[in-house]
Amino acid sequence: MNSRLIHAVSMSVLVFLAAAPAASQVVFTDITEQAGVALTGLLIESVAWGDYDNDGDEDLYLTGDGTNRLFRNDGGGEFTDVTDTARVGNSRFSVGTAFGDLDNDGDLDLYVVNFDVGPDVLYRNDGPVGPGGSYRFTDITGTAGTTLERSSRGMTFVDYDRDGLLDIFVLAIGPNILYHNEGGLRFRNVAAALGVDQDDQGVGVVALDLDDNGWPDLFTGNRSGNPSNLYLNHGGEFEDIASSAGITARGLGMGVAAFDADNDLDFDLYWTSWPEVANALYENQGGLEFDNVAQASGTDDPLGWGISVNAGDVDLDGWQDFFVTNGFSSSSAPNVLFLNDRDGSFSDTTEAIGGGDFDGRGVAFADFDSDGDLDLVVTADAGQATRLWRNDSATGNHWLGLRLRGTESNASAIGARVVVKTAAGAMVQEVSGGAGRGSQNSLPLEFGLGSATLVEELVVRWPKGTVQTFRNVAVDQYLELTEPFAATRRGGGRRVPRGAE
């Protein structure tokens, strides 16, 4: 089955039909103090989730104006600050970060975007080292060649040329940077050669396969008054199609996200901005055309000073919700959690976290306690603590979690596209290398299934193009899926995960 057939088969399935969800079903518990991740008194700009120590749960990295902090997830809602042991305490003004396995050795490396002039930082994960086997990192910025001295704003990991190695796209004050991964943890800036070196003061960036052709595209949020860039990937080279696609809002743009807001199996785009321009929700009309439906959907948030955004299905009903952080100005509207009403509109359900009236910055979702629902972390300005909310929603809905590992593709499987089909409908997600404003959801994918008790079909398209299909998959579990090697594919074999046939 090729990539086009994935879309064609999935589009034949009716989308979910259900009454609007009750916001009261969504309940989050603030466990910041218990977890020990408050960091009051520091401006924390961005956040990334990643299982850096390969123990099966998601750890937390926070960056800001001061020493960045790495918190190891110890289970039970408790985290330990391991910054010094892990050697990732970059102390420059950092506004973006992400985890990804850049050398395909089985553990997650870490990239940090620095806002003050100077190079970003690339940390290689050295795995367990020394007595006790603590995981440690080494700053390899110099030897890696990621040394351009610009004031960086945001970043994402993306294997833009599908060679099985993660590349690094960085937005900066000055021309954008696209570090091509040459192998051996060495990188070369190819932005100018590929047509993505615009100087539009981009802040947020997200990679997605916009036209479902197997090649990851790029969407940026620019704060220069220029429109966003929407770079379409033509086999490893890019064309900015923002204008012809209808991506036309101009302003002090910030964070961006890509998710399927309406369950039609293509990706819609969200863009946050500072007043006087409202946020935009670009609905994908197909044919590389978009329509801004933010006002009609109730998501334009015209009084918010939008900074970051990330999406996730918080009530497991099969429809993507999203969180927008607002901050910087005391005149800003509060942060807001938008719950998908499943009819083209969204409801403000920020009450589920006890209110959002604080100076928010970064936001990211992860199932840090491995119970199937998405938890939430939001960072904040100095004097206002970073907040970690555990999702305690008792909706009764089912779910499926996927942990993907590439073999011929990049080991983190960033860029993998997954379609899940149940009797009620179909959904699509991709493994992301970062979104919002320099923040990253966890790499595993969590699909809410509503009342469905069986996944009829699960289709994975790996970044290198291999397609796997599994049928009759049990719900309420995590599956570990590994990309088959070419020899396995030629021999007709396939690996079947537990709970699938």
C-alpha positions as CSV (number, residue, x, y, z in Angstrom):
1,M,0.0,0.0,0.0
2,N,1.5,3.3,-1.0
3,S,1.1,6.7,0.8
4,R,-1.7,7.8,-1.4
5,L,-3.7,4.7,-0.8
6,I,-3.4,5.3,3.0
7,H,-5.2,8.5,2.5
8,A,-7.7,7.1,0.0
9,V,-8.6,4.2,2.2
10,S,-8.9,6.2,5.3
11,M,-11.0,8.9,3.6
12,S,-13.7,6.3,2.8
13,V,-14.4,6.0,6.6
14,L,-17.0,8.3,8.1
15,V,-15.7,10.8,10.6
16,F,-16.8,10.6,14.3
17,L,-20.4,11.5,14.9
18,A,-21.1,12.4,18.5
19,A,-22.7,15.0,20.7
20,A,-20.5,17.9,21.9
21,P,-18.3,16.9,24.9
22,A,-19.0,18.1,28.4
23,A,-16.2,20.3,29.6
24,S,-16.8,19.0,33.1
25,Q,-15.5,15.6,32.1
26,V,-12.0,17.1,31.7
27,V,-10.2,17.3,35.0
28,F,-6.5,18.1,35.6
29,T,-4.7,18.1,39.0
30,D,-1.9,20.5,39.6
31,I,1.0,18.3,40.9
32,T,3.8,20.9,40.4
33,E,4.9,21.0,44.0
34,Q,4.8,17.3,44.4
35,A,6.7,16.8,41.2
36,G,9.3,19.4,42.2
37,V,9.4,21.2,38.9
38,A,8.0,24.6,39.9
39,L,11.2,26.7,39.3
40,T,9.7,29.9,40.8
41,G,11.8,33.0,40.1
42,L,13.1,32.0,36.7
43,L,11.8,32.9,33.3
44,I,11.2,29.5,31.7
45,E,10.6,29.9,28.0
46,S,10.3,26.4,26.5
47,V,9.8,22.8,27.3
48,A,10.5,19.4,25.8
49,W,9.4,15.9,26.8
50,G,11.7,12.9,26.1
51,D,12.7,9.6,27.6
52,Y,16.4,10.4,27.6
53,D,17.3,7.5,29.9
54,N,15.3,4.8,28.1
55,D,13.4,3.7,31.2
56,G,10.0,3.9,29.5
57,D,8.7,7.1,30.9
58,E,8.9,10.7,29.8
59,D,11.4,13.1,31.3
60,L,11.2,16.9,31.2
61,Y,13.7,19.6,30.0
62,L,13.0,23.2,30.7
63,T,14.9,26.2,29.1
64,G,14.9,29.9,29.9
65,D,16.8,32.9,31.2
66,G,19.1,31.1,33.6
67,T,20.4,27.5,33.9
68,N,18.3,25.1,32.0
69,R,17.0,22.1,34.0
70,L,16.6,18.4,33.2
71,F,14.1,16.5,35.5
72,R,14.2,12.7,35.5
73,N,10.8,11.0,35.8
74,D,11.0,8.7,38.8
75,G,7.3,7.6,38.6
76,G,4.5,8.3,41.0
77,G,4.4,11.9,39.9
78,E,7.8,12.6,41.2
79,F,10.8,14.1,39.3
80,T,14.5,14.5,40.2
81,D,16.6,17.4,39.0
82,V,19.6,15.6,37.3
83,T,20.9,18.7,35.4
84,D,24.4,18.6,36.9
85,T,24.8,14.8,36.6
86,A,23.6,14.8,33.0
87,R,25.7,17.9,32.2
88,V,23.0,19.8,30.3
89,G,22.9,23.0,32.3
90,N,23.2,25.5,29.5
91,S,23.1,28.9,31.2
92,R,22.5,31.2,28.2
93,F,19.1,32.6,27.4
94,S,17.4,29.6,25.8
95,V,14.0,29.8,24.1
96,G,13.7,26.5,22.3
97,T,14.6,22.8,22.6
98,A,13.9,19.3,21.4
99,F,14.9,15.7,21.9
100,G,15.8,13.4,18.9
101,D,18.2,10.6,18.2
102,L,20.6,12.3,15.8
103,D,23.1,9.5,15.5
104,N,20.6,6.6,15.6
105,D,22.3,4.9,18.5
106,G,19.2,4.3,20.5
107,D,19.2,7.2,22.9
108,L,17.9,10.8,22.6
109,D,20.2,13.7,22.0
110,L,19.2,17.3,22.8
111,Y,19.4,20.6,20.9
112,V,19.0,23.9,22.7
113,V,18.2,27.2,20.9
114,N,19.9,30.3,22.4
115,F,18.3,33.7,22.0
116,D,21.4,35.8,22.9
117,V,24.0,36.1,20.1
118,G,26.2,33.0,19.9
119,P,25.8,29.4,18.9
120,D,23.1,27.1,20.0
121,V,24.1,24.0,21.9
122,L,24.0,20.4,20.7
123,Y,24.3,17.7,23.4
124,R,25.1,14.1,22.5
125,N,23.6,11.5,24.8
126,D,26.4,9.3,25.9
127,G,24.2,6.8,27.6
128,P,24.8,5.4,31.1
129,V,28.3,6.3,32.3
130,G,30.3,5.6,35.4
131,P,29.3,4.3,38.8
132,G,25.6,3.8,39.0
133,G,25.2,4.1,35.2
134,S,23.8,7.6,35.2
135,Y,23.0,9.0,31.7
136,R,25.3,11.8,30.7
137,F,25.5,14.2,27.8
138,T,28.4,15.9,26.1
139,D,28.3,19.3,24.4
140,I,29.6,18.6,20.9
141,T,28.5,21.9,19.3
142,G,32.1,22.7,18.1
143,T,32.8,19.3,16.5
144,A,29.3,19.0,15.1
145,G,29.6,22.3,13.2
146,T,26.3,23.8,14.6
147,T,28.3,26.9,15.4
148,L,26.5,29.8,13.6
149,E,26.3,32.7,15.9
150,R,22.8,34.1,15.5
151,S,20.0,35.0,17.9
152,S,17.9,31.9,17.5
153,R,14.1,31.8,18.1
154,G,12.8,28.3,17.5
155,M,13.6,24.9,16.0
156,T,12.4,21.5,15.0
157,F,14.0,18.2,14.0
158,V,13.1,17.0,10.6
159,D,14.5,14.4,8.1
160,Y,13.8,16.7,5.2
161,D,15.7,14.5,2.6
162,R,14.6,11.1,4.0
163,D,18.1,9.8,4.3
164,G,17.4,8.3,7.8
165,L,19.3,11.1,9.7
166,L,17.5,13.9,11.5
167,D,18.3,17.4,10.3
168,I,17.8,20.6,12.4
169,F,15.8,23.6,11.2
170,V,16.4,26.8,13.2
171,L,14.6,30.1,13.0
172,A,16.8,33.1,13.8
173,I,17.2,36.8,13.7
174,G,19.1,36.7,10.4
175,P,18.7,34.0,7.8
176,N,17.1,30.8,8.9
177,I,19.4,27.8,9.4
178,L,18.9,24.2,8.1
179,Y,21.7,22.0,9.4
180,H,21.9,18.9,7.2
181,N,23.0,15.8,9.1
182,E,26.1,14.5,7.3
183,G,26.4,11.5,9.5
184,G,28.9,11.0,12.4
185,L,27.2,13.9,14.2
186,R,28.5,16.5,11.8
187,F,26.2,19.1,10.2
188,R,26.3,21.6,7.4
189,N,24.0,24.6,6.8
190,V,22.1,24.1,3.5
191,A,19.4,26.7,4.0
192,A,20.4,29.0,1.2
193,A,20.9,26.2,-1.3
194,L,17.4,24.8,-0.5
195,G,15.5,28.1,-0.4
196,V,14.6,28.3,3.3
197,D,17.1,31.0,4.4
198,Q,14.6,33.9,4.6
199,D,15.2,36.5,7.2
200,D,11.6,36.9,8.5
201,Q,12.4,36.7,12.3
202,G,10.6,33.4,12.6
203,V,9.8,32.2,16.1
204,G,7.9,28.9,15.9
205,V,8.2,26.1,13.3
206,V,6.6,22.8,12.8
207,A,7.3,20.0,10.3
208,L,4.4,18.1,8.7
209,D,3.6,16.2,5.5
210,L,1.1,18.7,4.2
211,D,0.3,17.1,0.9
212,D,0.6,13.4,2.1
213,N,3.4,12.6,-0.4
214,G,5.9,11.3,2.1
215,W,8.1,14.4,2.2
216,P,8.0,16.6,5.3
217,D,7.1,20.3,4.8
218,L,7.6,23.3,7.1
219,F,5.3,25.9,8.6
220,T,6.7,28.9,10.4
221,G,5.4,31.8,12.6
222,N,7.0,35.1,11.8
223,R,7.0,38.2,14.0
224,S,8.3,40.6,11.5
225,G,5.0,41.6,9.9
226,N,5.7,39.3,7.0
227,P,3.3,36.4,6.5
228,S,4.3,32.9,7.7
229,N,6.3,30.7,5.4
230,L,4.8,27.4,4.2
231,Y,7.7,25.5,2.6
232,L,6.5,22.6,0.4
233,N,9.1,19.9,0.1
234,H,9.8,18.8,-3.5
235,G,12.0,15.8,-3.0
236,G,14.4,17.6,-0.7
237,E,14.1,21.1,-2.1
238,F,11.6,23.7,-0.9
239,E,9.1,26.2,-2.3
240,D,7.3,28.8,-0.2
241,I,3.6,28.4,-1.1
242,A,2.1,30.4,1.8
243,S,0.5,33.1,-0.4
244,S,-1.1,30.8,-2.9
245,A,-2.2,28.5,-0.1
246,G,-4.1,31.3,1.7
247,I,-1.7,31.6,4.6
248,T,-1.8,35.3,4.6
249,A,-2.2,36.7,8.2
250,R,0.5,39.2,9.1
251,G,1.5,40.4,12.5
252,L,3.8,39.6,15.4
253,G,3.5,35.9,14.8
254,M,4.9,33.5,17.4
255,G,3.9,29.8,17.9
256,V,2.6,27.3,15.3
257,A,1.1,23.8,15.4
258,A,-0.1,21.3,12.9
259,F,-2.9,18.8,13.7
260,D,-6.1,17.4,12.2
261,A,-8.7,19.6,13.9
262,D,-11.7,18.3,11.9
263,N,-10.9,14.6,11.5
264,D,-10.8,14.7,7.7
265,L,-7.4,13.1,7.6
266,D,-5.3,16.1,6.6
267,F,-3.4,18.6,8.7
268,D,-4.8,22.0,9.7
269,L,-2.5,24.8,10.9
270,Y,-2.7,27.1,13.9
271,W,-0.7,30.4,14.3
272,T,-0.5,32.6,17.4
273,S,0.1,36.3,17.3
274,W,0.2,39.4,19.5
275,P,-2.5,42.0,19.1
276,E,-3.7,43.8,17.0
277,V,-3.9,40.7,14.9
278,A,-5.9,37.7,16.1
279,N,-4.7,34.1,16.0
280,A,-5.4,32.0,12.9
281,L,-6.8,28.5,12.5
282,Y,-6.1,27.5,8.9
283,E,-8.5,24.7,7.8
284,N,-7.0,22.5,5.1
285,Q,-9.4,22.5,2.1
286,G,-7.3,20.1,0.1
287,G,-5.4,20.9,-3.0
288,L,-2.9,23.0,-0.9
289,E,-5.6,25.6,-0.1
290,F,-6.5,26.8,3.4
291,D,-9.2,28.9,4.9
292,N,-8.8,30.8,8.2
293,V,-11.7,29.6,10.4
294,A,-10.4,30.9,13.7
295,Q,-13.3,33.3,14.3
296,A,-15.9,30.9,13.2
297,S,-14.5,28.1,15.4
298,G,-14.1,30.3,18.4
299,T,-10.3,30.0,18.5
300,D,-9.1,33.4,17.3
301,D,-8.4,34.6,20.9
302,P,-8.2,38.3,19.8
303,L,-7.2,39.7,23.2
304,G,-4.4,37.2,23.9
305,W,-0.7,37.8,23.4
306,G,-0.2,34.4,21.9
307,I,3.2,32.8,22.4
308,S,3.1,29.0,22.1
309,V,0.7,26.3,21.1
310,N,0.5,22.5,21.1
311,A,-2.2,19.9,20.5
312,G,-3.4,16.7,22.0
313,D,-6.6,14.8,22.7
314,V,-7.1,15.5,26.4
315,D,-10.5,13.8,26.8
316,L,-9.7,10.8,24.5
317,D,-12.8,11.3,22.4
318,G,-10.8,11.0,19.1
319,W,-10.7,14.7,18.4
320,Q,-7.6,16.9,18.8
321,D,-7.8,19.7,21.4
322,F,-5.1,22.3,21.9
323,F,-3.6,24.7,24.4
324,V,-2.5,28.3,23.7
325,T,-0.2,30.2,26.0
326,N,-0.6,33.9,26.4
327,G,1.9,36.1,28.1
328,F,4.4,39.0,28.0
329,S,1.9,41.7,28.7
330,S,-0.4,42.3,31.7
331,S,-3.1,43.3,29.3
332,S,-3.2,39.8,27.7
333,A,-6.1,37.5,28.0
334,P,-5.4,34.3,30.0
335,N,-3.9,31.1,28.6
336,V,-6.6,28.9,27.1
337,L,-7.3,25.2,26.7
338,F,-9.5,24.7,23.6
339,L,-11.7,21.6,23.7
340,N,-12.8,20.3,20.4
341,D,-16.6,20.3,20.1
342,R,-16.5,17.9,17.1
343,D,-18.7,20.2,15.0
344,G,-16.1,22.7,13.7
345,S,-16.0,24.7,16.9
346,F,-14.1,24.7,20.2
347,S,-14.9,25.5,23.8
348,D,-12.8,27.3,26.3
349,T,-12.3,24.6,29.0
350,T,-9.4,26.3,30.9
351,E,-11.4,25.8,34.1
352,A,-10.2,22.2,33.9
353,I,-6.8,23.3,35.1
354,G,-8.1,25.9,37.6
355,G,-7.8,28.9,35.3
356,G,-5.1,30.2,33.0
357,D,-4.6,33.8,34.2
358,F,-0.8,33.8,34.4
359,D,2.1,34.8,32.1
360,G,2.5,31.5,30.1
361,R,5.3,30.8,27.7
362,G,6.0,27.2,26.5
363,V,3.5,24.3,26.4
364,A,3.8,20.6,25.7
365,F,1.7,17.4,26.2
366,A,2.9,14.0,27.4
367,D,1.5,10.9,29.1
368,F,4.2,11.1,31.8
369,D,2.4,8.5,34.0
370,S,1.7,6.0,31.2
371,D,-2.0,5.8,32.0
372,G,-3.1,6.6,28.4
373,D,-4.2,10.2,28.8
374,L,-2.2,13.3,28.1
375,D,-0.8,15.4,30.9
376,L,0.3,19.0,30.5
377,V,3.2,21.3,31.3
378,V,3.1,25.1,30.9
379,T,6.1,27.3,31.6
380,A,5.9,30.8,32.9
381,D,7.6,34.2,33.4
382,A,9.8,34.8,36.4
383,G,7.8,35.0,39.7
384,Q,5.2,32.6,38.3
385,A,6.0,28.9,38.6
386,T,6.1,26.4,35.8
387,R,3.0,24.2,36.1
388,L,2.6,20.5,35.7
389,W,-1.0,19.1,35.5
390,R,-1.8,15.4,35.7
391,N,-4.8,14.4,33.6
392,D,-7.4,12.8,35.9
393,S,-10.3,13.0,33.5
394,A,-12.8,10.1,34.0
395,T,-14.4,10.1,30.6
396,G,-14.6,6.3,30.2
397,N,-13.1,6.7,26.7
398,H,-10.6,4.2,25.3
399,W,-7.2,4.9,23.8
400,L,-4.2,3.5,22.0
401,G,-0.5,4.5,22.5
402,L,2.3,3.9,20.1
403,R,6.0,4.0,20.7
404,L,7.7,3.9,17.3
405,R,11.3,3.1,16.5
406,G,12.9,3.5,13.1
407,T,15.6,1.2,11.7
408,E,16.1,2.5,8.1
409,S,14.4,5.7,9.0
410,N,15.6,7.9,11.8
411,A,15.5,6.0,15.1
412,S,13.1,8.4,16.8
413,A,10.7,7.9,13.9
414,I,10.1,11.6,13.6
415,G,8.0,12.2,10.6
416,A,6.2,8.8,10.8
417,R,2.5,9.1,9.8
418,V,-0.1,7.0,11.5
419,V,-3.8,6.4,10.6
420,V,-6.0,4.7,13.1
421,K,-9.4,3.4,12.1
422,T,-12.2,2.2,14.3
423,A,-15.9,1.5,13.7
424,A,-16.6,5.1,14.6
425,G,-14.1,6.8,12.2
426,A,-10.4,7.4,11.4
427,M,-7.7,9.7,12.8
428,V,-4.2,10.8,11.7
429,Q,-1.1,11.9,13.6
430,E,2.6,12.3,12.9
431,V,5.5,12.0,15.2
432,S,6.8,15.6,15.7
433,G,10.3,17.0,16.2
434,G,8.9,20.1,17.9
435,A,6.2,22.7,17.5
436,G,4.7,25.7,19.2
437,R,7.4,28.2,20.2
438,G,10.4,26.0,20.7
439,S,8.5,23.3,22.6
440,Q,8.0,19.6,22.0
441,N,5.3,17.1,22.9
442,S,6.6,13.6,23.7
443,L,7.5,11.3,20.8
444,P,5.0,8.5,21.5
445,L,1.6,9.0,19.9
446,E,-1.6,8.8,21.9
447,F,-4.9,8.3,20.1
448,G,-8.2,8.8,21.9
449,L,-10.8,6.2,20.6
450,G,-14.0,7.4,22.3
451,S,-16.2,4.4,23.0
452,A,-14.5,2.1,20.4
453,T,-13.3,-1.2,21.9
454,L,-11.2,-2.3,18.9
455,V,-8.9,-0.7,16.4
456,E,-9.9,-2.2,13.1
457,E,-6.9,-1.0,11.2
458,L,-3.6,0.7,12.1
459,V,-1.5,2.0,9.2
460,V,2.0,3.3,9.8
461,R,4.0,5.0,7.1
462,W,7.6,5.3,8.2
463,P,9.7,8.3,7.2
464,K,11.6,6.3,4.6
465,G,8.3,5.3,2.9
466,T,7.7,1.8,4.2
467,V,4.0,1.1,5.0
468,Q,2.8,-1.4,7.6
469,T,-0.8,-2.3,8.3
470,F,-2.1,-4.1,11.4
471,R,-5.6,-5.2,12.0
472,N,-7.8,-5.9,15.0
473,V,-5.6,-4.2,17.6
474,A,-6.7,-4.2,21.2
475,V,-7.3,-0.9,22.9
476,D,-6.1,0.7,26.2
477,Q,-2.4,-0.3,25.7
478,Y,0.9,0.9,24.4
479,L,2.4,-0.8,21.4
480,E,6.1,-0.9,20.7
481,L,6.4,-0.8,16.9
482,T,9.7,-1.2,15.0
483,E,10.2,-0.4,11.4
484,P,11.0,-3.6,9.4
485,F,14.3,-3.9,7.7
486,A,14.4,-4.1,3.9
487,A,15.4,-7.8,4.1
488,T,12.3,-8.5,6.2
489,R,10.1,-6.7,3.7
490,R,11.6,-8.6,0.7
491,G,11.1,-11.9,2.5
492,G,7.4,-11.1,3.0
493,G,7.7,-11.1,6.8
494,R,6.4,-8.5,9.2
495,R,6.5,-7.9,12.9
496,V,3.2,-8.1,14.7
497,P,2.9,-6.2,18.0
498,R,1.2,-7.6,21.0
499,G,-2.6,-7.1,20.7
500,A,-2.6,-7.1,16.9
501,E,-3.0,-9.7,14.2
